[in-house]
Amino acid sequence: MAEYISKSEAETEEIAKRLAAFLRPGDLLALYGEMGAGKTAFVRGLVSQLAPECVRLVHSPTFAIVNEYAGEKVTVYHFDFYRLRDEDDLCSVDFYGYLDRGGIIVTEWSEMFESALPPSGKSVRIEKTGEEERLIHADFGD
């Protein structure tokens, strides 16, 4: 597991850009962190590296549940589980179907459906350690 300290939203995005190099089509990245920890900023950093033509579209999919960022080389599927209540809701948004699409799946509020996530998935935990400072734990299984 690697740890990074971010002192701003821009630094969180930069850390995500560097970690994007370790993601491949078919990977799932589970994000953990309280409200306002910087999960969506982290996704913005990933997308800026993986599908740069879509970075201006990145926003929290709280109400849409999933946003798709189709880049030239890979599509990033950005899920937000916050509003889902149970396994039926997970199925109704076709989460399991996305696992077979060959893109990179990123999930926010991953703790809500940990049992649905593939065991081979990667994870990032973002902890608020100050007003702007964050401690980022990245477990990519390496």
DSSP file (Angstrom, degrees, kcal/mol; ACC not computed):
  #  RESIDUE AA STRUCTURE BP1 BP2  ACC     N-H-->O    O-->H-N    N-H-->O    O-->H-N    TCO  KAPPA ALPHA  PHI   PSI    X-CA   Y-CA   Z-CA
    1    1 A M              0   0    0      0, 0.0     2,-0.3     0, 0.0   138,-0.2   0.000 360.0 360.0 360.0 137.5    0.0    0.0    0.0
    2    2 A A  E     -A  138   0A   0    136,-2.6   136,-3.0     2,-0.0     2,-0.4  -0.823 360.0-153.0-107.7 149.1    1.3    3.5   -0.9
    3    3 A E  E     -A  137   0A   0     -2,-0.3     2,-0.3   134,-0.2   134,-0.2  -0.961  11.4-177.4-124.3 142.6    0.5    6.7    1.0
    4    4 A Y  E     -A  136   0A   0    132,-2.3   132,-3.1    -2,-0.4     2,-0.5  -0.974  18.2-141.2-134.8 147.5    0.4   10.2   -0.3
    5    5 A I  E     -A  135   0A   0     -2,-0.3     2,-0.4   130,-0.2   130,-0.2  -0.956  16.8-167.5-110.7 128.0   -0.3   13.5    1.4
    6    6 A S  E     -A  134   0A   0    128,-2.8   128,-2.9    -2,-0.5     3,-0.1  -0.943  13.8-173.4-113.7 134.5   -2.3   16.1   -0.5
    7    7 A K  S    S+     0   0    0     -2,-0.4     2,-0.3   126,-0.2   126,-0.1   0.357  71.9  16.4-105.9   3.8   -2.5   19.7    0.6
    8    8 A S  S  > S-     0   0    0      1,-0.1     4,-2.0   126,-0.1     5,-0.1  -0.984  80.5-101.1-163.5 166.8   -5.1   20.8   -1.9
    9    9 A E  H  > S+     0   0    0     -2,-0.3     4,-2.2     1,-0.2     5,-0.2   0.890 121.9  55.1 -61.2 -39.6   -7.7   19.6   -4.4
   10   10 A A  H  > S+     0   0    0      1,-0.2     4,-2.0     2,-0.2    -1,-0.2   0.886 107.1  49.5 -62.7 -39.1   -5.2   20.2   -7.2
   11   11 A E  H  > S+     0   0    0      2,-0.2     4,-2.4     1,-0.2    -1,-0.2   0.875 107.6  54.5 -67.7 -36.5   -2.6   18.0   -5.5
   12   12 A T  H  X S+     0   0    0     -4,-2.0     4,-2.1     1,-0.2    -2,-0.2   0.921 109.0  48.6 -61.0 -43.1   -5.3   15.2   -5.1
   13   13 A E  H  X S+     0   0    0     -4,-2.2     4,-2.2     1,-0.2    -2,-0.2   0.895 110.0  51.8 -63.1 -40.3   -5.9   15.4   -8.8
   14   14 A E  H  X S+     0   0    0     -4,-2.0     4,-1.9     2,-0.2    -2,-0.2   0.895 108.4  50.7 -64.6 -40.4   -2.1   15.2   -9.5
   15   15 A I  H  X S+     0   0    0     -4,-2.4     4,-2.2     1,-0.2    -1,-0.2   0.921 110.5  50.1 -62.1 -43.6   -1.8   12.1   -7.3
   16   16 A A  H  X S+     0   0    0     -4,-2.1     4,-1.9     1,-0.2    -2,-0.2   0.892 105.9  56.2 -62.4 -39.8   -4.7   10.5   -9.2
   17   17 A K  H  X S+     0   0    0     -4,-2.2     4,-0.5     1,-0.2    -1,-0.2   0.923 109.2  46.5 -57.6 -44.3   -3.0   11.3  -12.5
   18   18 A R  H >< S+     0   0    0     -4,-1.9     3,-0.9     1,-0.2    -1,-0.2   0.901 112.6  49.2 -66.0 -39.9    0.1    9.4  -11.4
   19   19 A L  H >< S+     0   0    0     -4,-2.2     3,-2.0     1,-0.2    -1,-0.2   0.751  94.2  75.0 -72.3 -22.7   -1.9    6.4  -10.2
   20   20 A A  H >< S+     0   0    0     -4,-1.9     3,-1.8     1,-0.3    -1,-0.2   0.793  81.8  70.8 -58.7 -27.3   -3.9    6.3  -13.4
   21   21 A A  T << S+     0   0    0     -3,-0.9    -1,-0.3    -4,-0.5    -2,-0.2   0.711  94.5  54.7 -62.7 -19.7   -0.8    4.8  -15.0
   22   22 A F  T <  S+     0   0    0     -3,-2.0     2,-0.4    -4,-0.2    -1,-0.3   0.403  90.4  94.0 -95.4   1.4   -1.5    1.6  -13.0
   23   23 A L    <   -     0   0    0     -3,-1.8    81,-0.1    -4,-0.2     3,-0.0  -0.765  51.7-175.4 -99.1 142.0   -5.1    1.1  -14.3
   24   24 A R    >   -     0   0    0     -2,-0.4     3,-2.3    79,-0.1    -2,-0.0  -0.911  41.2 -77.8-129.0 155.7   -6.0   -1.1  -17.2
   25   25 A P  T 3  S+     0   0    0      0, 0.0    78,-0.2     0, 0.0    79,-0.2  -0.295 120.6  33.9 -52.2 135.4   -9.3   -1.7  -19.0
   26   26 A G  T 3  S+     0   0    0     77,-2.9    78,-0.2     1,-0.4    77,-0.1   0.224  91.6 126.1  98.4 -12.1  -11.3   -4.2  -17.0
   27   27 A D    <   -     0   0    0     -3,-2.3    78,-2.5    75,-0.1     2,-0.4  -0.422  47.2-151.1 -77.6 153.5  -10.0   -2.8  -13.6
   28   28 A L  E     -b  105   0A   0     76,-0.2    94,-2.9    92,-0.1     2,-0.5  -0.997   5.9-164.2-122.8 130.9  -12.3   -1.6  -10.8
   29   29 A L  E     -bc 106 122A   0     76,-3.2    78,-2.4    -2,-0.4     2,-0.5  -0.964   7.3-155.8-117.0 115.3  -11.1    1.1   -8.4
   30   30 A A  E     -bc 107 123A   0     92,-3.0    94,-2.5    -2,-0.5     2,-0.4  -0.804   8.4-156.0 -93.4 124.2  -13.1    1.4   -5.2
   31   31 A L  E     - c   0 124A   0     76,-3.3    79,-1.7    -2,-0.5     2,-0.4  -0.824   9.8-173.1-102.1 139.7  -12.9    4.8   -3.5
   32   32 A Y  E     + c   0 125A   0     92,-2.4    94,-2.6    -2,-0.4     2,-0.2  -0.973  25.9 110.9-129.2 143.6  -13.6    5.4    0.2
   33   33 A G        -     0   0    0     -2,-0.4    76,-0.2    92,-0.2    94,-0.1  -0.685  58.8 -89.1 159.5 149.6  -13.9    8.6    2.1
   34   34 A E    >   -     0   0    0     92,-0.5     3,-2.1    -2,-0.2     5,-0.3  -0.115  66.5 -64.2 -68.7 171.1  -16.3   10.7    3.9
   35   35 A M  T 3  S+     0   0    0      1,-0.3    -1,-0.2     2,-0.1     0, 0.0  -0.338 126.4  15.2 -55.7 130.1  -18.4   13.4    2.3
   36   36 A G  T 3  S+     0   0    0     -3,-0.1    -1,-0.3    -2,-0.0    -2,-0.1   0.556  86.5 124.0  81.6   7.9  -16.1   16.2    1.0
   37   37 A A  S <  S-     0   0    0     -3,-2.1    -2,-0.1    89,-0.1    -3,-0.1   0.801  86.7 -98.6 -72.0 -27.8  -12.9   14.0    1.3
   38   38 A G  S  > S+     0   0    0     -4,-0.3     4,-2.2    -5,-0.1     5,-0.1   0.614  75.3 139.3 119.3  20.6  -12.1   14.5   -2.4
   39   39 A K  H  > S+     0   0    0     -5,-0.3     4,-2.1     1,-0.2     5,-0.1   0.923  78.8  45.4 -62.4 -45.1  -13.3   11.4   -4.1
   40   40 A T  H  > S+     0   0    0      2,-0.2     4,-2.4     1,-0.2    -1,-0.2   0.876 111.2  53.1 -69.2 -35.9  -14.7   13.3   -7.2
   41   41 A A  H  > S+     0   0    0      2,-0.2     4,-1.9     1,-0.2    -1,-0.2   0.895 108.0  52.4 -62.3 -38.4  -11.5   15.4   -7.4
   42   42 A F  H  X S+     0   0    0     -4,-2.2     4,-2.1     1,-0.2    -2,-0.2   0.922 108.9  49.1 -62.6 -43.6   -9.6   12.1   -7.4
   43   43 A V  H  X S+     0   0    0     -4,-2.1     4,-3.1     1,-0.2     5,-0.3   0.898 106.5  56.5 -62.7 -40.1  -11.8   10.9  -10.3
   44   44 A R  H  X S+     0   0    0     -4,-2.4     4,-2.1     1,-0.2    -1,-0.2   0.904 107.6  49.0 -58.4 -41.0  -11.2   14.2  -12.2
   45   45 A G  H  X S+     0   0    0     -4,-1.9     4,-0.9     2,-0.2    -1,-0.2   0.910 111.6  48.6 -64.7 -42.7   -7.5   13.5  -11.9
   46   46 A L  H >X S+     0   0    0     -4,-2.1     4,-2.8     1,-0.2     3,-1.0   0.949 112.9  47.1 -60.0 -49.4   -7.9    9.9  -13.2
   47   47 A V  H 3X S+     0   0    0     -4,-3.1     4,-2.6     1,-0.3     7,-0.3   0.856 103.7  61.7 -64.8 -35.0  -10.0   11.0  -16.1
   48   48 A S  H 3< S+     0   0    0     -4,-2.1    -1,-0.3    -5,-0.3    -2,-0.2   0.785 115.6  34.5 -62.4 -24.3   -7.6   13.8  -17.1
   49   49 A Q  H << S+     0   0    0     -3,-1.0    -2,-0.2    -4,-0.9    -1,-0.2   0.829 126.6  36.6 -94.1 -40.0   -5.0   11.1  -17.6
   50   50 A L  H  < S+     0   0    0     -4,-2.8    23,-0.4     1,-0.2    24,-0.4   0.828 138.7   8.8 -86.8 -34.5   -7.2    8.3  -19.0
   51   51 A A  S >< S+     0   0    0     -4,-2.6     3,-2.9    -5,-0.3     4,-0.4  -0.472  70.1 171.9-145.0  64.6   -9.7   10.2  -21.1
   52   52 A P  G >  S+     0   0    0      0, 0.0     3,-1.1     0, 0.0     4,-0.3   0.753  74.0  65.7 -55.7 -28.9   -8.5   13.8  -21.2
   53   53 A E  G 3  S+     0   0    0      1,-0.2     3,-0.1     2,-0.1    -5,-0.1   0.638 105.7  45.7 -67.6 -11.0  -11.1   14.9  -23.7
   54   54 A C  G X  S+     0   0    0     -3,-2.9     3,-2.5    -7,-0.3     4,-0.4   0.446  78.1 103.0-108.4  -2.8  -13.8   14.2  -21.1
   55   55 A V  G X  S+     0   0    0     -3,-1.1     3,-1.4    -4,-0.4    -7,-0.1   0.816  75.8  60.1 -57.3 -33.7  -12.2   15.9  -18.0
   56   56 A R  G 3  S+     0   0    0     -4,-0.3    -1,-0.3     1,-0.3    -2,-0.1   0.677 101.4  57.5 -68.0 -14.2  -14.5   18.9  -18.2
   57   57 A L  G <  S+     0   0    0     -3,-2.5     2,-0.3   -13,-0.1    -1,-0.3   0.567  77.3 118.4 -89.7 -10.5  -17.5   16.6  -17.9
   58   58 A V    <   +     0   0    0     -3,-1.4     2,-0.3    -4,-0.4   -14,-0.1  -0.409  31.3 135.8 -69.4 123.1  -16.4   15.1  -14.5
   59   59 A H        -     0   0    0     -2,-0.3     8,-0.1   -16,-0.0    -2,-0.0  -0.956  62.9 -72.5-154.1 164.7  -18.8   15.7  -11.7
   60   60 A S        -     0   0    0     -2,-0.3     3,-0.4     1,-0.1     4,-0.2  -0.423  34.0-149.0 -64.7 128.7  -20.3   13.6   -8.9
   61   61 A P     >  +     0   0    0      0, 0.0     4,-3.1     0, 0.0    19,-0.3  -0.027  52.5 133.3 -87.9  34.2  -22.9   11.1  -10.3
   62   62 A T  T  4 S+     0   0    0      1,-0.2    21,-0.3     2,-0.2    18,-0.1   0.877  81.6  27.2 -52.5 -43.2  -24.9   11.3   -7.1
   63   63 A F  T  4 S+     0   0    0     -3,-0.4    -1,-0.2     1,-0.1     3,-0.0   0.789 126.2  45.1 -93.6 -29.3  -28.2   11.7   -8.9
   64   64 A A  T  4 S-     0   0    0     -4,-0.2     2,-1.3     1,-0.1    -2,-0.2   0.707  91.3-149.1 -82.0 -20.5  -27.3   10.0  -12.2
   65   65 A I  S  < S+     0   0    0     -4,-3.1    15,-2.5    14,-0.0     2,-0.4  -0.246  75.2  36.8  76.0 -43.2  -25.7    7.0  -10.3
   66   66 A V  E     -D   79   0A   0     -2,-1.3     2,-0.4    13,-0.2    13,-0.2  -0.996  62.9-167.9-140.4 135.8  -23.2    6.5  -13.1
   67   67 A N  E     -D   78   0A   0     11,-2.3    11,-3.1    -2,-0.4     2,-0.5  -0.948  14.6-146.8-115.2 141.7  -21.4    8.8  -15.5
   68   68 A E  E     -D   77   0A   0     -2,-0.4     2,-0.6     9,-0.2     9,-0.2  -0.936   9.6-169.8-111.8 129.1  -19.5    7.6  -18.5
   69   69 A Y  E     -D   76   0A   0      7,-2.8     7,-2.4    -2,-0.5     2,-0.9  -0.885  11.7-162.8-117.3  96.7  -16.4    9.3  -19.8
   70   70 A A  E     -D   75   0A   0     -2,-0.6     5,-0.2     5,-0.2     2,-0.1  -0.703  13.4-179.3 -88.5 103.8  -15.6    7.8  -23.2
   71   71 A G        -     0   0    0      3,-2.1   -20,-0.1    -2,-0.9   -21,-0.0  -0.362  42.9-100.5 -91.6 176.7  -12.0    8.5  -24.1
   72   72 A E  S    S+     0   0    0      1,-0.2     3,-0.1    -2,-0.1   -21,-0.1   0.848 120.4  23.9 -65.9 -34.4  -10.1    7.5  -27.3
   73   73 A K  S    S+     0   0    0    -23,-0.4     2,-0.3     1,-0.3    -1,-0.2   0.741 131.7   6.8-105.3 -28.3   -8.4    4.6  -25.6
   74   74 A V        -     0   0    0    -24,-0.4    -3,-2.1    -5,-0.1     2,-0.5  -0.995  60.0-129.8-153.9 152.2  -10.6    3.7  -22.6
   75   75 A T  E     -D   70   0A   0     -2,-0.3    29,-2.5    -5,-0.2     2,-0.5  -0.914  19.2-150.1-104.8 134.4  -14.0    4.5  -21.1
   76   76 A V  E     -De  69 104A   0     -7,-2.4    -7,-2.8    -2,-0.5     2,-0.6  -0.913   4.1-157.1-103.6 126.5  -14.2    5.3  -17.4
   77   77 A Y  E     -De  68 105A   0     27,-3.0    29,-3.1    -2,-0.5     2,-0.7  -0.923   9.2-162.4-104.9 114.4  -17.5    4.4  -15.7
   78   78 A H  E     -De  67 106A   0    -11,-3.1   -11,-2.3    -2,-0.6     2,-0.3  -0.861   9.4-172.4-106.5 105.7  -17.9    6.5  -12.6
   79   79 A F  E     -De  66 107A   0     27,-3.2    29,-2.4    -2,-0.7     2,-0.5  -0.728  15.0-163.4 -99.3 145.6  -20.4    5.2  -10.1
   80   80 A D  E     - e   0 108A   0    -15,-2.5     3,-0.4   -19,-0.3    29,-0.2  -0.961   4.5-176.0-125.4 111.6  -21.7    6.8   -6.9
   81   81 A F    >   +     0   0    0     27,-2.1     3,-1.6    -2,-0.5    28,-0.1   0.461  54.8 105.5 -84.6  -1.6  -23.4    4.3   -4.6
   82   82 A Y  T 3  S+     0   0    0      1,-0.3    -1,-0.2    26,-0.1   -20,-0.1   0.828  83.9  38.8 -53.2 -41.7  -24.5    6.9   -2.1
   83   83 A R  T 3  S+     0   0    0     -3,-0.4     2,-0.3   -21,-0.3    -1,-0.3   0.478  91.7 105.1 -91.7  -2.5  -28.2    6.9   -3.1
   84   84 A L    <   -     0   0    0     -3,-1.6     3,-0.1     1,-0.1    -3,-0.0  -0.599  48.0-170.4 -80.6 139.7  -28.5    3.2   -3.7
   85   85 A R        -     0   0    0     -2,-0.3     2,-0.3     1,-0.2    -1,-0.1   0.820  56.7 -14.3 -98.7 -36.6  -30.4    1.3   -0.9
   86   86 A D  S >> S-     0   0    0      1,-0.0     4,-1.8    27,-0.0     3,-0.5  -0.869  80.6 -71.9-156.8-177.3  -29.9   -2.4   -1.6
   87   87 A E  H 3> S+     0   0    0     -2,-0.3     4,-2.4     1,-0.2     5,-0.2   0.825 123.2  60.2 -59.1 -34.6  -28.8   -5.1   -4.1
   88   88 A D  H 3> S+     0   0    0      1,-0.2     4,-2.3     2,-0.2    -1,-0.2   0.908 105.0  48.8 -60.8 -41.6  -32.0   -4.5   -6.2
   89   89 A D  H <> S+     0   0    0     -3,-0.5     4,-1.2     2,-0.2    -1,-0.2   0.902 109.3  52.8 -64.0 -40.3  -30.9   -0.9   -6.8
   90   90 A L  H  <>S+     0   0    0     -4,-1.8     5,-1.9     1,-0.2     3,-0.3   0.906 112.2  45.2 -61.8 -41.4  -27.4   -2.0   -7.8
   91   91 A C  H ><5S+     0   0    0     -4,-2.4     3,-1.9     1,-0.2    -1,-0.2   0.870 105.5  60.9 -69.1 -36.6  -29.0   -4.4  -10.3
   92   92 A S  H 3<5S+     0   0    0     -4,-2.3    -1,-0.2     1,-0.3    -2,-0.2   0.764 104.8  48.5 -66.6 -23.4  -31.4   -1.8  -11.6
   93   93 A V  T 3<5S-     0   0    0     -4,-1.2    -1,-0.3    -3,-0.3    -2,-0.2   0.310 114.1-121.4 -95.1   8.9  -28.5    0.4  -12.7
   94   94 A D  T <>5 +     0   0    0     -3,-1.9     4,-1.5    -5,-0.1     3,-0.5   0.822  53.3 160.4  58.7  36.9  -26.9   -2.6  -14.3
   95   95 A F  H  ><S+     0   0    0     -5,-1.9     4,-0.9     1,-0.2     3,-0.5   0.914  72.6  51.4 -53.4 -45.8  -23.7   -2.4  -12.2
   96   96 A Y  H  4 S+     0   0    0      1,-0.2     4,-0.4    -6,-0.2     3,-0.3   0.822 104.7  57.4 -65.8 -30.2  -22.8   -6.1  -13.0
   97   97 A G  H >4 S+     0   0    0     -3,-0.5     3,-1.1     1,-0.2    -1,-0.2   0.847 100.0  58.4 -66.1 -34.0  -23.2   -5.4  -16.7
   98   98 A Y  H >< S+     0   0    0     -4,-1.5     3,-1.6    -3,-0.5     5,-0.4   0.798  91.8  69.4 -65.9 -27.3  -20.6   -2.7  -16.6
   99   99 A L  T 3< S+     0   0    0     -4,-0.9     3,-0.3    -3,-0.3    -1,-0.2   0.768 101.3  47.1 -62.0 -24.2  -18.1   -5.2  -15.2
  100  100 A D  T <  S+     0   0    0     -3,-1.1    -1,-0.3    -4,-0.4    -2,-0.2   0.368  87.8  87.4 -98.2   4.1  -18.1   -6.9  -18.7
  101  101 A R  S <  S-     0   0    0     -3,-1.6    -1,-0.2    -4,-0.1    -2,-0.1   0.619  91.8-126.0 -82.8 -11.9  -17.7   -3.7  -20.8
  102  102 A G  S    S+     0   0    0     -3,-0.3   -75,-0.1    -4,-0.3   -27,-0.1   0.576  70.2 113.9  81.7   8.0  -13.9   -3.6  -20.6
  103  103 A G  S    S-     0   0    0     -5,-0.4   -77,-2.9   -78,-0.2     2,-0.5  -0.168  76.5 -87.9 -92.6-166.1  -13.6   -0.1  -19.3
  104  104 A I  E     - e   0  76A   0    -29,-2.5   -27,-3.0   -79,-0.2     2,-0.5  -0.943  39.0-153.4-107.1 124.9  -12.3    1.1  -16.0
  105  105 A I  E     -be  28  77A   0    -78,-2.5   -76,-3.2    -2,-0.5     2,-0.4  -0.850  10.4-172.9-101.5 131.5  -14.9    1.3  -13.2
  106  106 A V  E     -be  29  78A   0    -29,-3.1   -27,-3.2    -2,-0.5     2,-0.5  -0.993   7.7-163.2-122.3 127.5  -14.5    3.7  -10.4
  107  107 A T  E     -be  30  79A   0    -78,-2.4   -76,-3.3    -2,-0.4     3,-0.4  -0.936   6.2-158.0-116.9 132.2  -16.9    3.5   -7.5
  108  108 A E  E    S+ e   0  80A   0    -29,-2.4   -27,-2.1    -2,-0.5   -76,-0.1  -0.784  83.0  23.5 -98.8 151.4  -17.6    6.2   -4.8
  109  109 A W  S >  S+     0   0    0    -78,-0.3     3,-1.7    -2,-0.3     4,-0.3   0.897  76.5 165.5  59.5  43.1  -19.1    5.1   -1.5
  110  110 A S  G >   +     0   0    0    -79,-1.7     3,-1.5    -3,-0.4     7,-0.1   0.746  59.3  73.7 -62.9 -27.2  -17.7    1.6   -2.1
  111  111 A E  G >  S+     0   0    0    -80,-0.3     3,-0.7     1,-0.3    -1,-0.3   0.725  84.8  68.3 -61.9 -20.1  -18.3    0.5    1.5
  112  112 A M  G <  S+     0   0    0     -3,-1.7    -1,-0.3     1,-0.2    -2,-0.2   0.779 117.7  18.2 -71.5 -25.6  -22.0    0.4    0.8
  113  113 A F  G X> S+     0   0    0     -3,-1.5     3,-1.7    -4,-0.3     4,-0.5  -0.206  74.5 142.8-139.2  45.0  -21.6   -2.6   -1.6
  114  114 A E  G X4 S+     0   0    0     -3,-0.7     3,-1.2     1,-0.3    -2,-0.1   0.848  72.2  60.3 -57.2 -35.3  -18.2   -4.1   -0.8
  115  115 A S  G 34 S+     0   0    0      1,-0.3    -1,-0.3    -4,-0.2    -4,-0.1   0.706 101.4  55.2 -68.2 -17.3  -19.5   -7.6   -1.3
  116  116 A A  G <4 S+     0   0    0     -3,-1.7    -1,-0.3     2,-0.1    -2,-0.2   0.583  89.0  95.0 -88.5 -11.2  -20.5   -6.7   -4.9
  117  117 A L  S << S-     0   0    0     -3,-1.2   -87,-0.0    -4,-0.5     4,-0.0  -0.608  86.1-105.9 -85.5 139.8  -17.0   -5.6   -5.8
  118  118 A P    >   -     0   0    0      0, 0.0     3,-1.9     0, 0.0    -1,-0.1  -0.331  22.7-127.3 -61.7 142.1  -14.6   -8.0   -7.5
  119  119 A P  T 3  S+     0   0    0      0, 0.0    -2,-0.0     0, 0.0    -3,-0.0   0.731 108.1  61.7 -64.1 -20.1  -11.9   -9.3   -5.1
  120  120 A S  T 3  S+     0   0    0      2,-0.0   -92,-0.1   -93,-0.0    -3,-0.0   0.412  82.4 120.8 -85.0   3.1   -9.2   -8.3   -7.7
  121  121 A G    <   -     0   0    0     -3,-1.9     2,-0.2   -94,-0.1   -92,-0.2  -0.170  59.0-129.1 -68.2 161.1  -10.2   -4.6   -7.4
  122  122 A K  E     -c   29   0A   0    -94,-2.9   -92,-3.0    18,-0.1     2,-0.3  -0.668  23.6-153.8-102.7 161.3   -8.0   -1.8   -6.4
  123  123 A S  E     -cF  30 139A   0     16,-2.7    16,-3.2    -2,-0.2     2,-0.4  -0.987  15.7-166.3-143.1 152.8   -8.8    0.7   -3.7
  124  124 A V  E     -cF  31 138A   0    -94,-2.5   -92,-2.4    -2,-0.3     2,-0.5  -0.995   8.7-163.4-134.7 128.4   -8.1    4.3   -2.6
  125  125 A R  E     -cF  32 137A   0     12,-2.6    12,-2.9    -2,-0.4     2,-0.6  -0.957   5.4-162.0-113.2 128.0   -9.0    5.6    0.9
  126  126 A I  E     - F   0 136A   0    -94,-2.6   -92,-0.5    -2,-0.5     2,-0.5  -0.944   6.8-169.4-114.3 120.2   -9.0    9.4    1.3
  127  127 A E  E     - F   0 135A   0      8,-2.8     8,-2.4    -2,-0.6     2,-0.5  -0.912  21.9-129.7-111.1 132.8   -8.9   10.7    4.8
  128  128 A K  E     + F   0 134A   0     -2,-0.5     6,-0.2     6,-0.2     3,-0.1  -0.688  32.7 166.8 -74.9 123.5   -9.4   14.3    5.8
  129  129 A T        -     0   0    0      4,-2.3     2,-0.3    -2,-0.5     5,-0.2   0.348  66.2 -10.2-117.9   1.7   -6.5   15.4    8.0
  130  130 A G  S    S-     0   0    0      3,-1.1    -1,-0.2     1,-0.1     0, 0.0  -0.956  93.8 -65.0-176.1-176.2   -7.1   19.1    7.9
  131  131 A E  S    S-     0   0    0     -2,-0.3    -1,-0.1     1,-0.2  -124,-0.0   0.924 132.0  -0.6 -54.5 -48.5   -9.2   21.8    6.2
  132  132 A E  S    S+     0   0    0     -3,-0.1    -1,-0.2  -125,-0.1     2,-0.2   0.582 111.5 101.3-114.9 -19.6   -7.5   21.1    2.8
  133  133 A E        -     0   0    0   -126,-0.1    -4,-2.3  -128,-0.0    -3,-1.1  -0.454  46.7-175.9 -78.8 141.7   -5.0   18.3    3.7
  134  134 A R  E     -AF   6 128A   0   -128,-2.9  -128,-2.8    -6,-0.2     2,-0.5  -0.980  22.1-144.0-134.1 145.7   -5.8   14.7    2.8
  135  135 A L  E     -AF   5 127A   0     -8,-2.4    -8,-2.8    -2,-0.3     2,-0.6  -0.962  22.7-160.7-106.5 123.0   -4.0   11.4    3.5
  136  136 A I  E     -AF   4 126A   0   -132,-3.1  -132,-2.3    -2,-0.5     2,-0.6  -0.924   7.0-165.9-113.4 120.1   -4.5    9.1    0.5
  137  137 A H  E     -AF   3 125A   0    -12,-2.9   -12,-2.6    -2,-0.6     2,-0.6  -0.922   8.0-167.6-104.3 118.9   -4.0    5.3    0.9
  138  138 A A  E     -AF   2 124A   0   -136,-3.0  -136,-2.6    -2,-0.6     2,-0.6  -0.937   8.5-176.7-113.1 120.3   -3.7    3.5   -2.4
  139  139 A D  E     + F   0 123A   0    -16,-3.2   -16,-2.7    -2,-0.6    -2,-0.0  -0.909  15.0 160.2-116.4 102.1   -3.9   -0.3   -2.5
  140  140 A F        -     0   0    0     -2,-0.6    -1,-0.1   -18,-0.2   -18,-0.1   0.191  58.7-112.9-106.4  13.7   -3.4   -1.6   -6.0
  141  141 A G              0   0    0      1,-0.1    -2,-0.1   -18,-0.1   -19,-0.0   0.631 360.0 360.0  69.1  13.4   -2.4   -5.1   -4.9
  142  142 A D              0   0    0      0, 0.0    -1,-0.1     0, 0.0    -3,-0.0   0.446 360.0 360.0 -90.3 360.0    1.2   -4.7   -6.1
